[in-house]
Amino acid sequence: MATATTEPVRLPPGTRIPKLIQTLQFLVSNHAMFSTLSRRYDSDVVRVNLPRNNHAVVINDPVLAKELFNTGTELVERPPSGAGSIGEAFGPGSTFSLAGDEHRERRKLLAPPFHGKRMRSYDRIIEEEVMREIATWPEGREFETLEPMLRITVGAILRAVFGAEGPALEELRETVPAMVTLGSLLVVCPPIMRKDLGPWSPWGRYMKQRRRFDAVIAALIAEARADPNIGDRKDVLALLLQARYEDGEPISDEHITDELLTLLGSGHETTASSLAWALERLSRHPELMSRLAEEADAGGSELRQATIWEVQRTRPVLDGTTRRTKTRIRLGDWVLPEGTNIIISIKLAHDSEESFPDAGSFNPDRYMGTNAKPVAWIPFGGGVNRCVGAAFANMESDVVLRMLLREFRFVPTDAPGEKARWRGVATVPAKGARATVHRRTDKPSNDADSLSVVDHSRA
C-alpha cells in the first residue's frame, strides 16, 4: 500500500498541453485519452490537467490501484466535495460527502440491510417489479430496454428502502430518476451552475425537486416512527431510524434523508445501466444467450454470474473513481504531494491484457470454474469506499436476468455494438440497449427458480 514519506516529490510524466485542450480531448475520448498518454510515456501512471481535478495523477495499473484502495484514510480519502463529487447533489449527510471516522461509522450502519439473509428477502420484490414491467413489452418490434431496466431497479430499491407501496412511493418512483440525473450532471459543471437563480435555472429546478423529495421523506419518517411494529420491519428506513452510532447517538433526520436519496440514486441508475449493457451484449452473442437460457431452465446460475461479471468488466458503468492525498505519499515509483487528486481508471484496469487475456473480447467463460476474479476487476471500486450495495446490485442483476431468460427469447442482431454515453451517474448504451423479444411458449415452471441461487457475496 501507499506510505507516508518525506522524500522529494517525484511526479509521473505528463503532457504540457494547455488545460483547455486537454479538457476538449477528454470530452471527446474520455479514458482513451489516458490510454494514449500511458502509451506515449510508457507509464501506467501519468499526469493530466483537467477542470475540478487540476494537476491530477491517473492510475491505469491494477496493482497500484489495489494498493491505493488498501491505503489508510489517514493518508488518502475519497474527496467529499469538489472534483465532481456526487455528494454535492445528495447532500452533506450522504455517504459520498463523509470522510474519516464519520464515513466509517455510517458504512457500518448501512451494511446490514445489503448483506446476508436480510438481502435475500428482497428477491420477491425484484421478481414482482420485473413482472410488472414486462407485462407490456412489445413482441417482434425493436425497443429500448434501458428505461424499462430503470423502472425495474427504481421500483425495487424504493420498496427495499421503504418496505411498502403507496402514493408517496409512486411519486418517488416518477420523480427520483430525473432528479438524480439532473443533479449528477450539474455537479461536474462550473460552480455557477449550482446557484439557485430561480425556477428557470438548472440548479433552481433541481432544488425545487429536492425540496419536494425532502417533504415526502419527512412524511415517511413520521409515519415509520408512529408504526408500533417498526422493530419487526426489514426496510432500510426503519433500520436507519433505529440505528445508533458507537456513542449511542441516532442519525439525524436530515442525514437520513440525504442517505436515502444516495441509496435511491446510486442504487438504481448503476444497476439498470449494467443490465441494459447485458442485454446489449447478449443480443450480439446468440450462442451465449442460448447457453444462459438452458442453464436458467435447469436451475443453474454459474454462467449467468460469470456473464454479469464480464458485462461489468467490459462495460463498466463507472469509468473511474477518485482519491485525494492528505499528506505526501509514496505510491510505486512516485512521490505525490499533499492535495493531489488521483484518478483510478476502472475502464483501463479492466482492459489489462495481463489480467484479462484477450481483454477486448466478451468472454464470460474466463470466470468459469473459479470463485476468484483478478485483482484488476474493480467495477465497484475498493477499500473503505467500495460500493456498500455491491452485493445487492449483483443479486438484483442475477434475478432480473434469470427472469428475462425465462420469459423471453431475444432475437439476435448483427448491428454494431452500441457506443457508450455518459448521463451523469452512469455510462449507458447510446441507443438505449435496443432489443427485440418474443415471449417463450416453452418456459419452465417456477420450480426451477428456487434452484437458481447465487452466492451474491462473491460480487
N, C-alpha and C positions, 0 to 999 in steps of 0.2 A: 504494500500500500504506500501511498504518498507519505512523506515525513517532513516535519518542520526542519528548517535549515537556516544557517546564517551565511551560506555560500553566496558568492556574487550571482546576480540574476543572469540566467542563460536562457534566452528565448529561442524557440524554434524558428526556422526560416519562414518568410512570408513575403508577399508581394507589396510593392510600394505604390501600386496604382491608387489614385485618389478614392476616398470613401464613396463618393457618388457613383463612380464607375463600378466599384466592387458591389455596391448595392444593386445596380442595374443588372450586373452579371448574376447575382444571387437570385433576383426576382425572375430571371429568365431560366436559369439552370438549376437553382436550388442546390441540393447537396452534391450534384455533379460538379459544381464549381470547386467544392472541397476536394473532390477526387482528382480534378485537373491539377490543382495546386500540389496535392500529395505526390502525383507522378512527376511534376515539374521539378520539385525539390527532393525527390526520392526520400520522402519522410512521411511517416504516419501521423505526425503532429505538425501542424502548420499554423501560421498567424493570419488573421483576417481583420478587416476594419469595417464593421457594419453598424447601422443605427441600432440603438438600445443595447448593443454589446461592445461597441467601441473596439479597442485592440484586443480581440478575443483570440483564444487558442482553440483549435479544432482537433479533436482526437478521433482518429479512424481505427486505431489499434485496439482490438477487443481486450487484450491483456491489460493494457493501460486503463481502459475504461473500467474493467473489473476492479483494478487497484483503486481507482478513484471512488467507485461506489463503496468500497470497503474502508475508505478513509474516515476517521472520526469527524464528527461535526464540529469539533474544536478547531479543525484545520480547514474544512471546506463545507459549504452549505448550498442547498438549492436556493437561489435568490428569492426571498419572499416578496419582492417587489422589483419593478424595473425589468429590463430585458424581455419585455413581452409577457411578464408573469400573469397567468390567468387569474391569480389571486386578486388582482385589481378589479376584476369583474365580479368575482364570487364574494368578496368582502373580507374584512380583517379577521373574521372568525373561521375562515376556510383553512383547511389543512395546507393549501398552497400558499397561504400568507403567513404561516407559522414556521419557526425555526428553533433549533436547540431543544432544550428540555420541554418547552411548551409543545413543540411538534411531537416529540417522543411520547408524552403523556396522552396527547389527543389520539395518536395512532393506536395506542394501547386500548383506548375506549372504543375505537371504531372497528378493531379487528374481529371481535367475536361474531357479529352478525354475518360476516362474509367467509366463515370457515366452518369446517366440521359438519356435524349433524344438522345444525341450525340452517346452514346453507341449503342442505338437501330439501328442506321444507319449501323452498321456492320453486322446485321443479314443476309442480302442478300449476303454479301461477304462470310460468313461461309457456307451458303447453296450452293453457287457456288463451293466452294472448296470441299465440300462433294460430289457433283455430279461429279466433275472432277475426284476424287479419286476412287469412287465406280464403275465407268464405266467399269473397267477391273477386278473387283473382280470375282474370280472363284466360280462356284456353285458346291455344293456337294463334295468339296475337302477341307480338313482342311488346313488353312494357318494362318500365324502370323498377328495379327491385330495391333501390336504396331507400326511398321514402317508406315503403312497407316495412323494411327492416327497422327503420327509425321508430315507426309506430309500435312495433312489437317490443322493442327494447325500452322505450319510454314508458309504455304501459307496465312492463314487468318491473322496472326499477321503482316506479311510483307505488305499485302495490306492495313491493317488498319493503319500501321505506315507510309507508303509511298503513299497510295492512288491511285496507278496506277500500270500497268504492264509494262514490257519492258525487254530488255536484262540484265540490271543491276540487276533487281529484280529476274530474272531467275537464275543469277549467285549466288545471295544471298540465294535463295531457295535451291540450291545444296550444298553450302559451309558452311552456318551458323551452321546447326545441328552438323556436325562433329567437327567444330572448338570449339563450346561451350562445347561439351562433353570432348574433349581433355583438354581444359583449366581448366575445373572444376575438372577433375581428378588430374591435376598437382598441383593445389593449396593446396591439402591435403598431398602432398608428401614433403619430406625434401627440404629445400631451394635450395640445389644443383641442384635439378630437374628443377628449374626455372631460370637457367642460359643459355643464348644463346651460345651454344658451336658449332654452325654451323648448316647447314640444316639437318644433320642426327640426331641431338639431339632432344629430345621431345619438349623442350621449343623453340628451333630454328624452328621446324616445326610449332609450334603454332604461333610464331611471324611472320613467313612468311605469314601465313594465315591472321593474324591480319593486317599486312601492306596492304594486298590486300583489306581487308574489309574497312580499313580507306580510301583507294583511291576511292573505289566505293561510299562510303558515301560522300566524298568530292565533287564528281561529282554530286551526287543527291542534295546536299545542294546548289551548284552553280545553278543548274537547277531550284530549287524551288525559290531561291532568284530572278531569272530572270522572274519568272512567274508573269505577271501583275494581275492575278486573285488570288494571294496567299491568300488574305484576305477572299476569299469565300471557300477556301479549308478546309476540315474537318479532314485531316490526321494528325497524331501526329507530323511528321516532320515539316509541315507548322506551326502548333501551337507552337512548341518549338522555331522555328526561330522568331516568333513574340512575344513570352513571355518575360516578364520583371520582374526582382526581385523588391522588395519593394523600392530599391533605384534607380530604373529606368534602371539598367544595364541589358543587354541581357545575355543569356547563351553563353559562348564561343563555337566556333565550335568544339574544342577538347572535351569539356564536352558533347555537343550534340551527338557527335559520340560515346562516352562511354555510354551515356544513351540509345541510340538507340540499341547498342549491348546488354545492360542489358534487355531492353524490348523484343528484339527478342529472346535472350537466355532463360531468365526465363519465358517469355510469351508463349512459345510453348512446351517446354520439360515437364513442370509440368502438364499442361492440357492434353497433349497427353497421358502421363503416367496414369493419373487418368481415362481417357476414356478407355484405354486398360484394366485397372483393372475393370471398369464397365462391359465390355464385358466378361472378365474372370469370374466375379461373376455371371452375368445373365445367362451365358451358363450352370451354375450349379444350377440355380434356375428357372426351366422352368415355374412354376406356376406364379411366379412374372413377368417373361418375357411376358407371355400371358396377364396378367393384364395391363402391361405397353403398349402393342400393342393395346389393346382395348381402353385404355384411350387416346392414341395418335390419334387413328382413330376418336374418339368422340370429339377431340379438347381440351382435358383436359391436366393438367400438374402437379397436386399436387403430385401424386405418383412418377412421374419422378423426381421432385425436391427432394422429400424425399429420393429417390434412390441415387441421386447424393450426398446428404449429408452423407448417410450411407456408400457409397463407400469411400468417403473422410475420414470418421471416421475409418473404419475397415482396409483400405489400404492406409494410408497417404503416399503421395509420398515424403514428407519431414518428417523424423523421429523426428527431433528436431530442436531447434533454440538456439542461444547463446546470452547471455548478459554479460557485464563486469562491476563490480562496480568501480565507480570513486572516492568513498570515503567509509569510514566504514559505513555499514548499518545494521539495524536490520530487519530481514525477518522471520516472525513467531517466533519460539523459538531460532533462531540462529543469531549470530552477525558475519558478514563477513567482512574481511579486504578489504582495497582498492586494486584493481587489481585482484580480484577474478573472474575467469570465471565461469559463471553459465549456465549449460546446462538444458534447459526446454525440457523434453521428451514428445513430442507430442504423440508419439505412446503409452506410458504408461498412459498418461492422457486420451486417447481415450479408454483404456482398463479398466477404472474405473467402477467397479460394482455399486458403489454408484450413479454415474451419468448416467450410461447406464446399467440398469438391464439386466442380461444375455448378458453381453458385448461381449462374444465370438461368438454370433450368428449374422448372417447378416439379419437384420430386419428393412427395411425402414418404416414399419408401426409405429415404435416408434415415428416418427415425424408427423404422420398424424393428422390433426385436430388442429395443432398449428403452429404458425409462429416462436415460440421461440425454441432455441436449448440450451441444458445445457451449463453451463459455461466451462465445460471440452472440448467442441467441438472447437478445435483451429487449423485446418489444415492450415490456412493462417497466423499463428502467432497472434500477438495482439499489441495493443498500437500504438505508433507513427511509428513502424516498420512493422505494418500489411501490407501484400501484397497490393500494390496500384492497382493491376489488378485483385483483388478477384472477383469483380462484373463481369468483362469481362470474366474471366475464367468460372464463373457459367453460364453466358449467352451462352458462346460457347459450354459448355458441354450439356446444355439443347437443343440447336439447333441441334447439331450433333446426339445426342441420338434420338431425335424426328424423324429426317430424316432416320436414320438407321432402326428404328422400322417401319417406313412407307414403306421402300423399301425392307426389307429383313425379312425372317423368319430364326431365329437362331436355329440350331439343338442342342438340349440338350446333355450334356456329363456327364458321371459318373466318369470321370477321376479325380484324386485327384486335389485339388486346387494348382495352381502354386505357387511356393515359390517366395520370393522377392529377387531381385538382384539390387544392387546399381550400377548406371552407371554415377556417377559424380554429376549431378544436382538432379536427382530424383531416387526413388526406383521403379523398374518396375517389371512386371511379368517375371520370369526367362525364360520361354519358349516363350515369345513374345505374350502372350494372344492369344493362338490358338483358332480358331473358324471355324465352318462350316456353310455356309449360302445357302439359296435358295431365289431367287427373288420372291417377292409376286405377285401373279396374281390378288389378291383381294384388292389391296391397295386403300385407299380412295382418293378422289380428293384433290387437293392442297388447296381447300377452308378451309379444317379442320385446316390447318396450321395457318391460320390467327386468329383462336380462341385460339391457344395454346400459350398463353402469360404468362410468369412467372414474378413475381416481383423480378428481379435479384438483387435488392438492399438488399435482405434478406440474401445473401450469407455470 
